[in-house]
Amino acid sequence: MIEIQGIGVLILGESGIGKSECALDLVMRGYRLIADDMVEIYRKNDGRIVGRGHSMLKNYLEIRGLGIINIREMFGKNAIKDETQIDLVIELVRWKEGEEYDRLGMERSYFDLCNRKIPYLKIPVTSGRNMATIIEIAAKNLKLVNMGKDSAAQIEKAVREEIKKRKKKR
């Protein structure tokens, strides 16, 4: 789990898909690690769903081929945060030829955590895709959507208006 500009992102996916490597890349960009591998999720009294790291594993990140690294000691205390609200769930999945993946962002999906629906994205992983960048942009895009600036909705509106104009011309 990572926090990107105040957006808490829970990253899911099978073992070895690259979750920890994405987290490391995001920490290197100045974002904050909440937890690696073992995320404790709970509902606060105010209804917010929050994630935090297990106390024993706090500050640590495991990178295959490298081992366990201490993020706090390597990047400083600002690279770690004890807990954050979960605003977005991203599942990394292996790319499958012929599988349909969202390309426009028009359909909203949600992940149920503690009986609360959290925005959810399923992102295919394939060689050459920079998953940390995609996760970063997904969080920033959610922030814009929450501020009422939804690119997909803006495009959809523009297309509908253009269709309407063309029908009137006929």
C-alpha positions, 0 to 999 in steps of 0.5 A: 500500500502506498500514498500518492498525493494524499490518495491511499492506493491498495495494490493487489496481485498475485505473488511476483507480479511486481507490487513491491517493485512498483511501491519502491519506484513510487517511494523513489518519486517521493510518495509514501509507503504504508505497507508491503505484503501484509496490509491490515485493513479496518474501518474507523469510527467515522466510516473511513476504510484505512490500511496500515502495515503490520508492526513487525514489517513496518518500514520494510520492503522485499524486492526479489533478487535484492532482499529486504530493504529498510525504506525509512533508513534508505529514504528517510522518515518522510518516505513512510506513513503509519496508515492512510485511508484506502481511496483506490484499489488497483489489481495488477493482472497478467496480460492475456491475449484476447482479454478485454481491458478498459480503454476509456475509463467510462465504466466505474468498478468498485471493490468491497472493503469492510462493506464500503465500495472503493474505486477499483481498477484492474490493470494488465501487466506486460513487458515494457509497461511502466506500472509505477507510472500507471499507478501514479497516474491512476491515483492523480486521475482519481484525485481529479475525478473527486474534484469534478474533473472527469476526463472520460465524462468530458470526452463522452459529453463532447462526443454526444454533443457532436452526434447531436449536432450532426443529427441536426444538420441532416 
